Amino acid sequence: MLLANSLIDGFLGSNAIGQGIVIAQLLGSILMLASIIGKSKEIGFVSRSTRRFMRDFTMGRDVLEYYLQRRPTAATGLEGIYKDTCERLLKLLAPDVRSLLMGRNPGEEGSAALTSREIELVRGTCEHALDEEEIRIEHGMGVIATVVALSPMLGLLGTVWGVLDAFAEMGNAGSANLATIAPSISAALVTTVVGLLVAIPGVIAFNRMNAHIRNITSDMEGFADELIGRIACEFQGRNV
């Protein structure tokens, strides 16, 4: 309560520059909070969908069974990588083989073979989908990082500006009376305090979410390698 009163008194006693910086810091904190809440929900959703997808995918007898059963349309994360890769794979298969696969029962064998060049095309599609999903999962983290970095810097700018004004007032007054200069120094420090109050929880939230994102991207990269390996084992039949 005492801190809040000190901040309010300091804000009211600061100059227009200091007040503008505090308002900008508060607006940035609102934007950062909204980004943290939205990104946390997204990370939680992707984590749950990843676990659910891996459970269902590993139960399949072959690489296409999950796709042929579910026919995913709007997919994200691992399912998005899998969907794009399977669509590319089916386009490369001969029309009669594709018709057979699209109409077969789950687990039913179908004869299909791809050349090594066609496998590389599938690999390229898989890697491109992986890159897109990694960009998507990292989207929004830049807003948090920007607010975390700028808030203390703006606070330092406001403090230096306020101290300059305080010394200018002291020079105009012709004296170094502490009672005269102390309120101005206190008001100048408000911007730094607010900047730190915004940045510290932002750093904690950013690091926690960044760790979750690294785990998710690691799972995506591992899944992409496994998916291409399984496709090569099941469909590569000619070294052309």
The 8 nearest C-alpha neighbors of each residue, nearest first, counted from 0:
[[1, 3, 2, 4, 5, 6, 7, 8],
 [0, 2, 4, 3, 5, 6, 7, 8],
 [3, 1, 5, 0, 4, 6, 7, 8],
 [2, 4, 0, 6, 5, 1, 7, 8],
 [3, 5, 7, 1, 6, 2, 8, 0],
 [6, 4, 2, 8, 3, 7, 9, 1],
 [7, 5, 9, 3, 4, 8, 10, 189],
 [6, 8, 10, 4, 9, 5, 3, 11],
 [9, 7, 5, 11, 10, 6, 4, 12],
 [8, 10, 186, 12, 6, 7, 11, 5],
 [9, 11, 7, 13, 12, 8, 6, 18],
 [12, 10, 8, 9, 13, 7, 18, 186],
 [13, 11, 9, 10, 186, 8, 14, 183],
 [14, 12, 186, 10, 11, 17, 9, 18],
 [13, 15, 17, 16, 18, 12, 161, 11],
 [14, 16, 18, 17, 19, 13, 20, 12],
 [17, 15, 19, 14, 18, 20, 157, 160],
 [18, 16, 20, 157, 14, 19, 15, 13],
 [17, 19, 15, 21, 20, 16, 10, 22],
 [20, 18, 16, 22, 17, 21, 15, 23],
 [19, 21, 23, 17, 18, 22, 24, 16],
 [22, 20, 24, 18, 23, 19, 190, 25],
 [21, 23, 25, 19, 24, 20, 26, 18],
 [22, 24, 20, 26, 21, 25, 27, 19],
 [25, 23, 21, 27, 22, 26, 150, 20],
 [26, 24, 28, 22, 27, 23, 21, 29],
 [25, 27, 23, 29, 28, 24, 22, 30],
 [26, 28, 24, 30, 25, 29, 146, 31],
 [27, 29, 31, 25, 26, 30, 32, 197],
 [30, 28, 32, 26, 31, 27, 33, 25],
 [29, 31, 27, 33, 28, 32, 34, 26],
 [32, 30, 28, 34, 143, 29, 33, 27],
 [33, 31, 35, 29, 34, 30, 28, 36],
 [32, 34, 30, 36, 31, 35, 37, 29],
 [35, 33, 31, 37, 32, 36, 38, 30],
 [36, 34, 32, 38, 33, 37, 39, 31],
 [37, 35, 39, 33, 34, 38, 32, 40],
 [38, 36, 34, 40, 39, 35, 33, 41],
 [37, 39, 41, 35, 40, 36, 34, 42],
 [40, 38, 42, 36, 41, 37, 35, 43],
 [39, 41, 43, 37, 38, 42, 44, 36],
 [42, 40, 38, 44, 43, 39, 45, 37],
 [43, 41, 45, 39, 44, 40, 38, 46],
 [42, 44, 40, 46, 41, 45, 39, 47],
 [43, 45, 41, 47, 42, 46, 48, 40],
 [46, 44, 48, 42, 47, 43, 49, 41],
 [47, 45, 49, 43, 44, 48, 42, 50],
 [46, 48, 44, 50, 49, 45, 43, 51],
 [47, 49, 51, 45, 50, 46, 52, 44],
 [50, 48, 46, 52, 47, 51, 45, 53],
 [49, 51, 53, 47, 48, 52, 54, 46],
 [52, 50, 48, 54, 49, 53, 47, 55],
 [51, 53, 49, 55, 54, 50, 56, 48],
 [54, 52, 56, 50, 55, 51, 57, 49],
 [53, 55, 51, 52, 57, 56, 50, 58],
 [56, 54, 52, 58, 53, 57, 51, 59],
 [57, 55, 53, 58, 59, 54, 52, 65],
 [56, 58, 59, 54, 55, 53, 60, 52],
 [57, 59, 56, 55, 54, 60, 53, 65],
 [60, 58, 57, 56, 61, 64, 65, 55],
 [59, 61, 106, 58, 64, 62, 105, 57],
 [62, 60, 59, 63, 64, 106, 233, 229],
 [61, 63, 64, 229, 230, 59, 60, 65],
 [64, 62, 66, 61, 65, 67, 85, 59],
 [63, 65, 67, 66, 105, 61, 59, 62],
 [64, 66, 68, 67, 63, 56, 69, 59],
 [67, 65, 70, 63, 69, 68, 64, 71],
 [68, 66, 64, 65, 70, 69, 63, 101],
 [67, 69, 65, 66, 70, 64, 105, 63],
 [68, 70, 66, 71, 67, 65, 64, 72],
 [69, 71, 66, 67, 68, 72, 65, 82],
 [72, 70, 69, 73, 74, 82, 66, 78],
 [71, 73, 74, 70, 82, 79, 69, 75],
 [74, 72, 71, 75, 79, 78, 82, 70],
 [73, 75, 79, 78, 72, 71, 76, 82],
 [76, 74, 79, 78, 77, 73, 132, 45],
 [75, 77, 79, 78, 132, 45, 80, 49],
 [76, 78, 80, 79, 219, 81, 49, 75],
 [77, 79, 81, 76, 80, 74, 75, 82],
 [78, 80, 75, 74, 82, 76, 77, 81],
 [81, 79, 77, 128, 78, 83, 82, 129],
 [80, 82, 78, 84, 79, 83, 85, 77],
 [81, 83, 79, 85, 84, 80, 78, 86],
 [84, 82, 86, 80, 85, 81, 79, 87],
 [83, 85, 125, 87, 81, 86, 82, 124],
 [86, 84, 88, 82, 87, 83, 81, 89],
 [85, 87, 83, 89, 88, 84, 82, 90],
 [86, 88, 84, 90, 85, 89, 121, 83],
 [89, 87, 85, 91, 86, 90, 121, 84],
 [88, 90, 86, 92, 91, 87, 85, 97],
 [91, 89, 87, 88, 92, 86, 97, 93],
 [92, 90, 88, 89, 87, 93, 117, 113],
 [91, 93, 89, 90, 97, 96, 94, 88],
 [92, 94, 96, 95, 97, 91, 90, 111],
 [95, 93, 97, 96, 98, 92, 90, 99],
 [96, 94, 98, 97, 93, 99, 92, 100],
 [95, 97, 99, 93, 98, 94, 100, 92],
 [96, 98, 94, 100, 99, 95, 92, 93],
 [99, 97, 95, 101, 96, 100, 94, 102],
 [100, 98, 96, 102, 97, 101, 103, 95],
 [99, 101, 97, 103, 102, 98, 96, 109],
 [102, 100, 98, 99, 103, 97, 67, 96],
 [103, 101, 99, 100, 98, 104, 97, 67],
 [104, 102, 100, 101, 99, 107, 105, 109],
 [103, 105, 107, 106, 102, 100, 101, 67],
 [106, 104, 107, 64, 103, 68, 67, 60],
 [105, 107, 60, 104, 108, 64, 61, 59],
 [108, 106, 104, 105, 103, 109, 100, 60],
 [107, 109, 106, 110, 103, 100, 105, 104],
 [108, 110, 111, 100, 107, 99, 96, 103],
 [109, 111, 108, 112, 96, 234, 100, 99],
 [112, 110, 234, 109, 96, 113, 92, 236],
 [111, 113, 234, 236, 235, 114, 110, 237],
 [114, 112, 235, 234, 236, 117, 118, 237],
 [113, 115, 237, 117, 116, 239, 238, 235],
 [114, 116, 118, 117, 238, 239, 119, 235],
 [117, 115, 119, 114, 118, 120, 239, 113],
 [116, 118, 120, 114, 119, 115, 113, 121],
 [119, 117, 115, 121, 116, 120, 122, 114],
 [118, 120, 122, 116, 117, 121, 123, 115],
 [121, 119, 117, 123, 122, 118, 124, 116],
 [122, 120, 118, 124, 119, 123, 88, 87],
 [121, 123, 119, 125, 120, 124, 126, 118],
 [122, 124, 120, 126, 121, 125, 127, 119],
 [125, 123, 127, 121, 122, 126, 84, 128],
 [124, 126, 122, 128, 84, 123, 127, 129],
 [125, 127, 129, 123, 128, 124, 122, 130],
 [126, 128, 124, 130, 129, 125, 123, 131],
 [129, 127, 131, 125, 80, 126, 130, 124],
 [130, 128, 126, 132, 127, 131, 80, 125],
 [129, 131, 127, 133, 128, 132, 126, 134],
 [132, 130, 128, 134, 129, 133, 135, 127],
 [131, 133, 135, 129, 134, 130, 76, 136],
 [132, 134, 130, 136, 135, 131, 129, 216],
 [135, 133, 131, 137, 132, 136, 138, 130],
 [134, 136, 132, 138, 133, 137, 131, 130],
 [135, 137, 133, 138, 134, 132, 212, 42],
 [138, 136, 134, 135, 140, 133, 139, 212],
 [139, 137, 135, 136, 140, 134, 141, 38],
 [140, 138, 141, 142, 137, 34, 38, 143],
 [141, 139, 143, 142, 138, 137, 144, 205],
 [140, 142, 144, 139, 143, 145, 138, 137],
 [143, 141, 145, 140, 144, 139, 146, 31],
 [142, 144, 31, 140, 146, 141, 145, 147],
 [143, 145, 141, 147, 142, 146, 148, 140],
 [146, 144, 142, 148, 147, 143, 141, 149],
 [145, 147, 149, 143, 148, 144, 150, 27],
 [148, 146, 198, 144, 145, 149, 150, 201],
 [147, 149, 145, 146, 150, 144, 151, 152],
 [148, 150, 152, 146, 151, 147, 153, 145],
 [149, 151, 194, 153, 152, 147, 146, 24],
 [152, 150, 194, 154, 153, 195, 149, 155],
 [151, 153, 155, 149, 154, 150, 156, 148],
 [154, 152, 156, 150, 155, 151, 149, 157],
 [153, 155, 191, 190, 151, 157, 194, 152],
 [154, 156, 158, 152, 153, 191, 157, 151],
 [155, 157, 153, 159, 154, 158, 160, 152],
 [158, 156, 160, 154, 17, 155, 159, 190],
 [157, 159, 187, 161, 155, 188, 160, 156],
 [160, 158, 162, 156, 161, 157, 155, 163],
 [159, 161, 157, 163, 158, 162, 156, 164],
 [160, 162, 187, 158, 164, 163, 159, 157],
 [163, 161, 165, 159, 164, 160, 184, 187],
 [164, 162, 160, 166, 161, 165, 167, 159],
 [163, 165, 167, 161, 162, 166, 168, 160],
 [166, 164, 162, 168, 167, 163, 183, 161],
 [165, 167, 169, 163, 168, 164, 170, 162],
 [166, 168, 164, 170, 169, 165, 163, 171],
 [169, 167, 171, 165, 166, 170, 172, 164],
 [170, 168, 166, 172, 167, 171, 174, 175],
 [171, 169, 173, 167, 172, 168, 166, 174],
 [170, 172, 168, 173, 169, 167, 174, 166],
 [171, 173, 169, 170, 174, 168, 175, 167],
 [172, 174, 170, 171, 169, 175, 168, 176],
 [173, 175, 172, 176, 169, 170, 171, 179],
 [176, 174, 169, 177, 173, 180, 179, 170],
 [175, 177, 179, 178, 174, 180, 169, 181],
 [178, 176, 180, 179, 181, 175, 182, 174],
 [177, 179, 176, 181, 180, 182, 175, 183],
 [178, 180, 177, 176, 181, 182, 175, 169],
 [179, 181, 177, 183, 182, 178, 165, 184],
 [180, 182, 184, 183, 177, 178, 179, 185],
 [183, 181, 185, 184, 180, 186, 179, 178],
 [182, 184, 186, 185, 180, 181, 165, 187],
 [185, 183, 187, 181, 186, 182, 162, 180],
 [186, 184, 182, 188, 187, 183, 181, 9],
 [185, 187, 9, 13, 183, 184, 189, 188],
 [186, 188, 161, 158, 184, 185, 189, 162],
 [189, 187, 158, 185, 191, 186, 190, 184],
 [190, 188, 192, 186, 191, 187, 9, 6],
 [189, 191, 154, 193, 192, 188, 157, 21],
 [192, 190, 154, 194, 188, 155, 189, 193],
 [193, 191, 189, 195, 194, 190, 196, 188],
 [194, 192, 196, 190, 195, 191, 189, 197],
 [193, 195, 151, 150, 191, 154, 197, 192],
 [196, 194, 198, 192, 197, 193, 151, 199],
 [197, 195, 193, 194, 198, 199, 192, 200],
 [196, 198, 194, 195, 199, 28, 193, 200],
 [197, 199, 147, 201, 195, 196, 200, 202],
 [198, 200, 202, 201, 196, 195, 197, 203],
 [201, 199, 203, 202, 198, 204, 197, 196],
 [200, 202, 198, 204, 199, 203, 147, 205],
 [203, 201, 205, 199, 200, 204, 198, 206],
 [202, 204, 200, 206, 201, 205, 207, 199],
 [203, 205, 201, 207, 202, 206, 208, 200],
 [206, 204, 202, 208, 203, 207, 209, 201],
 [205, 207, 209, 203, 208, 204, 202, 210],
 [206, 208, 204, 210, 209, 205, 203, 211],
 [209, 207, 211, 205, 210, 206, 212, 204],
 [208, 210, 212, 206, 211, 207, 205, 213],
 [209, 211, 213, 207, 208, 212, 206, 214],
 [212, 210, 208, 214, 209, 213, 215, 207],
 [213, 211, 209, 215, 214, 210, 216, 208],
 [214, 212, 210, 216, 215, 211, 217, 209],
 [213, 215, 217, 211, 212, 216, 218, 210],
 [216, 214, 212, 218, 217, 213, 219, 211],
 [215, 217, 219, 213, 218, 214, 212, 220],
 [216, 218, 214, 220, 215, 219, 213, 221],
 [219, 217, 215, 221, 216, 220, 222, 214],
 [220, 218, 216, 222, 217, 221, 77, 223],
 [219, 221, 223, 217, 222, 218, 216, 224],
 [222, 220, 218, 224, 219, 223, 217, 225],
 [221, 223, 225, 219, 224, 220, 226, 218],
 [224, 222, 226, 220, 225, 221, 219, 227],
 [225, 223, 221, 227, 222, 226, 228, 220],
 [224, 226, 228, 222, 223, 227, 229, 221],
 [227, 225, 223, 229, 228, 224, 222, 230],
 [228, 226, 230, 224, 229, 225, 231, 122],
 [227, 229, 225, 231, 226, 230, 224, 232],
 [228, 230, 232, 226, 231, 227, 233, 225],
 [231, 229, 227, 233, 232, 228, 234, 226],
 [230, 232, 235, 228, 229, 234, 233, 227],
 [231, 233, 229, 230, 234, 235, 228, 227],
 [232, 234, 230, 231, 229, 235, 61, 62],
 [235, 233, 112, 231, 113, 230, 232, 111],
 [236, 234, 113, 231, 112, 114, 237, 232],
 [235, 237, 112, 113, 234, 114, 238, 111],
 [238, 236, 114, 239, 235, 113, 115, 112],
 [237, 239, 115, 114, 236, 235, 116, 113],
 [238, 114, 237, 115, 116, 113, 236, 117]]
